[in-house]
């Protein structure tokens, strides 16, 4: 086991540094657009550019990997992401930033496909849970810590863009110097969305809604914090609380879903998420006219902090619950194709998340962010209840174990469980 940790240490260090850089950039851009006077709707479009790039990258990067290999692709994409980060500070224009976010999303999709292929190649059936457990801890931990880099310099200056670019560039060093062999070139394996729907309508809807929620959260929550009167520390704490909440609730909710009907667990999670979304909006004391809150600059209120932890924990667990439910019903030979379909569905949802949230915020004020996320969660809850009434629970022998999602930015799903990993 010690040799396994040693062989993964360079890759996990690279993941941590990249997570710091990309999460800092995402939060910084959302806040900076408020400072520059970009409208809420335009901000949503800019942030949706990232997820559009994510979608295109998840569909096309593997063709490049097949042509030139993982190491060259990873080096090029990290370098490209780092360069694009700096260009944000050189041109303050929403359409330029949308194009840059598209490029960054494309790069990030390829980066994580390469990294996760590497991790999957190093894991065996007996160590896969440990490997991706470490991966999950790394991404959530560094994703949460990245938010607090926002307070290290003025958000209206150049310095934070430089810090994000530096972190991304340095992340390349552990990968370039690792002794771990490159993973094998991926085989072509896909599954149509119609087949995915036939396997599990609830799973496909759940995955898409997860994309909407996380796209809205990462794209617009920092802008919401700005409108709520939070300073940099407040926004960092607000965002970090949601991410750390996601890390805390993955395992206990996964444990429950392995022992009870996964559809029931997803129903309860979606319903509780709808209520917690509403609670967060109420605790920030926004009226529907969007009047900013006084006394919120440091986010010192324990009630809001706890509500955000619960909200984040529930939001981040929707995706792995949906994926686990689809795999419960899929044939083992379809696992890889199902994983690709989940990438597509999640990415489509994430593209629309910031746009829908920003439109809601324009219509009813900043509280529209959490009202729209609550509405999406409530619809998922209602659909899950309906599906439970008209379909049966999968046999226990066909159910896969819940695997916590090792995704803070939710770039691509974790590789599917091997066929032997069943209850």
N, C-alpha and C positions, 0 to 999 in steps of 0.2 A: 504493500500500500504506500510505503514511503517513496518508492521509486515512481509510483503513479503520480504522487503529488509533485515530485521533482520534475517530471516530464511535462506537467501541465502548468507549472508556475509561470513560465514565460508567456504562455498564451493568456492565462488569466490576468497577468499584469497588463498585457496589452489591452484586454477587454476593459479593465478598470480605467485605464488612462483614456481610452476612446470614449467610454461612457461619461467620464468627467467632461471631456471636451464637447461632445455633441449635446449633452443635456444642459451645460452652461450656455451654449450658443442658442438653443431653442428658447430658454427662458429669457435670455438677454434680448433676443430679437423682439419677443412679445412686449417686453417693457419698453424697449427703445422705440418701437412704433408708436406707442402712446406718447412718449416724449416728443417725437417728431411730428405729432399731430395727424397720423394716419387714422382714417375712420375705422370704426370697429369692423365693418364689413370688408374693407380692403385688407385689414389685418388678417381676417379669416381666410381670404383668398391667398394671401402670401403664405400663410402657414399650411394651407392645403397643398401648395406647390411641393412641399416636402413629401407628403404622402402620395402625391401623384408620381413623383420620382421613385418612391418606394415601390409602388405598384409596377411601374415599367421595369425597374431594376430586378424585381423578384421574378419577372417573366423572361428576362433576356440575359441576365448576367451569366447564367450557367452556360450559355452558348459561348461566351468569351472564355470562361474557365476551361471548357473543353478544347478550345483552340490554343491557349497559351499556358494553362496551368494555374493553380491556386496562388503560388507565391507572387508571380508577376501581376496578376489581377489585384491581389491584396495591396501590394506596394503602390500600384498606380492609383487605386481608389482612395487609399489613405492620403496620399500626396494631393490628389485632386480635392478632397474634402478640406484639407488644411488650407490650400490656396483659396478656395471659394470662401472660406470663413473670413479671410482678410479682406476680400473684395467688398464684403458688406460695409466695411468702414470707409471704403473709398468712394462709394456711390450710394447716396441715401435716396433711393427711388423705389417705390413699391413694385414696379414691374421688373426692375433689375433684381430686386430681392426675391421675387417669385421665381425667376429663372434660376437664381442661385440656390434657392431652397429645393427646386426640382433636381438640380445637379447633386446637391448634398443627399437628398433622399435616395437617388440612384446609387450614389457611392455607398451609402450606409447599408442598403440592401445587399450589395455585393460583398461588403466587408463582413457582415455577419453570416452570410452564406459560407464564406471561406472559413471563418473562425469556427462555426458550428460543425462544418464538415471535418475540420481538424480534430475537434473535441470528440466527435462521434467516431472517428477512425481510431482514436486512442482508447476508447472505452470498449469494454466487453459487456456481455449480458450481466455479469456479476458486479461490474463496477459502474454501469451506466447511471444508476441512480446517484451514486456518490459524485461522479463527474459533473452531471448537470445540476446537482444540488449546490456544488461549489460555484458553478457558473451562475446560478440564480442568486446566491448570496452576493457574489461579486457585482453583478449588474444592479441589483437593488441598492446595495450599500453605496456604491460609487454614484449611482443615479441620484440618491438622496443627498449625498455630500456635495455633489456638483452645484446644487441650488445655493449653497452658502458661499460659493465663490463669487456670487453676484455682489457681495458686500465688500469685496476687496478693492474695488475701484469704482470710479464714476461711470454709471451706465450710459451717460451721454458722450463718453470719450472713446478713444481707440484701444485703451489698454485691455479691456476684457475680451475683445475680439482677438488680440494678440495672445492672451492666455489660452483661449480655446484652441487657437491654431497651434500653439506650442504643445499643448497636451496631445493633440492628434498626431503631430509630427513625432513626438517622443514615443508614442505608442508603437510606432513602426520598429523601433530598435529591438524590443524583446522578440518580435516575430522574425526579424531579419537574422537574429543571432541564435534562434532556437535550433536544437539538434533534432527535434522531432521531425520525422519524415513527412513529406507532403501527403495529404490524403489522396485516395484514388479519384480519378476523373469520374464525375457523376454520370449515371446512366439516365437516359430519357425515360421518364415515367410521369404520366399525367392521368387525370380523371376529369371527365366533364362535369360541369356544374349540375346538369340534369341528374346524373348518377349520384352526385353528392346529395342532392335534394331527396332522391329516392332512399338513400341510406338513412338520412336523419334530417327532416325539415327543421326540427327544433335546434339541432346543432348548427345548421347553416345560418339560421336566423340569429342564434346566439353569438356566433363568431362575427357576423356583420355588425350587430349592435355593439359588440365589444370594440370594434374598430371605430364606430361612431363616437363612443364614449371616450376612448383614449385619445382619439384625434382631437376632439373638442377640449379635453382636459389639457393636454400638452400645448395645444395651439392657443387657447384663449384664457386659461386659468390665470396666467401671470397678468394679462390685461385686466381681468376681473379684479385681481388684487390691487392693481394701480387705481382702478376706479373706486375701490373700497377705502382708499386713503392709506394703504399700507406703504411703508418705505421698503428699501431693499431687504432689510432683515425680515420684515413681515412677509414679503413675497417668498423669500427663501424658506422661511419656516412653514408657510402655507403649502408650498409645493412639496417640500421635504416630508411633511407630515403625511401627505397622501401616499407618497412613494414608500415610506417606511411602514405605513399601514398595510400596503400591498404585500410587503415582505412578511409581516407578522401573521397575516391571516391565510396565506397560501396553504401551509401544512395542516392546520386544524380543520379548515373547510374541506381540503382534499381527503383527510381522514374520514370525515363524515360521508363524503360522496362515495367512498369505497365501500361503505357499510350500509348505506341506505340508497333508495332510488335516486339516481343522480339527477333525474328530472325534478324531483321534489326539492333537492338541495338548490338547484338552479332557480327554481321558482321562488324559494324563500330568499335567496341572495338577491334576485332581481327586485322583489318587492321591498326588501330592506334597503336596497340601494336607492330606489325611488323615494322612500321616506327620508333617508339620510341626505339626499340631494336637496330636498325641500328644507330640511333642518339647517343645512349649511347656509342656504340663502336667507333663512329667517334670522340666524344668529349673526349674520353680518349686517342685519337691520336695514337691508335695502328696501325701499318702497319700489313699486313698479314704475315709478318715474325715474329711478336710477339716481336718487340723491346719495352723494357719498357719505360714508360713515365717519364720524369724528371719534378720536380716541383709539383708532385701530392701527396706528403707525407701526407698532412693534408686535402686533398679534399676541398680546400678553394674556388674552382671555382663555382660560383653561377649557371652557365649554366648547368654544369654536375649535380649539386644537384637537380635542378628543373627537368631536364630530367629524373633523377632516380625516383623522386617522381611520375611523370606522368607514367613512365614505371611500377612501382610497383602498382600504383592504377589500371591500366588497367589489369595487370597480375592477381591480386588477385580477380578481379570481374568476370573473365571468368567462374570460377567454379559455383558460385551461379546463374549466368545467365543460364548455361547449365542445372543445376538441376531444376530451375524454369520452363524452357521450357519443360523438360521431364514431370514434374508434371502437366503442362498445358494440356498435351495430355493423361495422365494416368487416369484410373478410380480411384476414391477415395479409393476403396478397395485395390488398388495396391500400395498405397503410401509407406507403410513400406517395401514391397518387392523392390520397386524402390530405396529406400534409401540404402538397402543392395547392390543392383547392382551398384549404384554409388560409394560405398566404393570400390568394386572390380575393377571397371574401373579406378578410380582415382589411386588406389594403383599400378595397373599394369603400368600405365603411369609413375608414380613416380619412379618405379624401373628402367625404361629405361632412364629417364631423365638425371641423372648424367653420365651414361655410354655414351649416345649419345653426350652429351655436352663435356665430356672429350676427346672423340675420335675426335670431331671437333677441340678442342683446340690443340690436338697433331698434327693434320693435317695442320692447318693454323695459329696457334699461339693463344694467349689468346683471341683475338677478336672472335675466333670460338665459344665462349660461347654465345655471343649475336647474332652472325650470325645464329647459329643453332636455338636459341629461336625465332628469327625473321622469319626464314624459317617455323617453325612449326606454328607460328601465321598466316603467309601468306597462308599456306595451309588450315588452319581452315577458314579463311576469304573466300577463293575461294570456299570451300565446302559449306559454309553457303549461298553464292550467288546462287550456283547451286540448293540447296534445296529450296530456296525461289521461284525459277523459276518453280519447278515441284510440289510443295505442297502448300496448302492453310494455312492461319493463323487460329489458333484455335478460336472458338467462345469466345466472351468475358465472357459469363456465365461460361465457363469451366476453365477459367484461374485462377491460384492461385496467391497470392500476392508474389512479390519478397521478399526473406528473406536474409539479409546480411549474408555472411559466417562468422561464429565466429571461423575461423580456421586460425591460423598463420602457424602452422606446417602442417596443413591440414591432420589431422589424420583420422578422419571419418567425413562424412557429418553431418550437423545438423539433428536432428529428423525431419521427414517430417511434413508439416503443417496438421492440422486436417481437416477432410472433410468439416467442416463448414467454413473454412477460405478461401472463394472464393469471387470473385468479383460479 
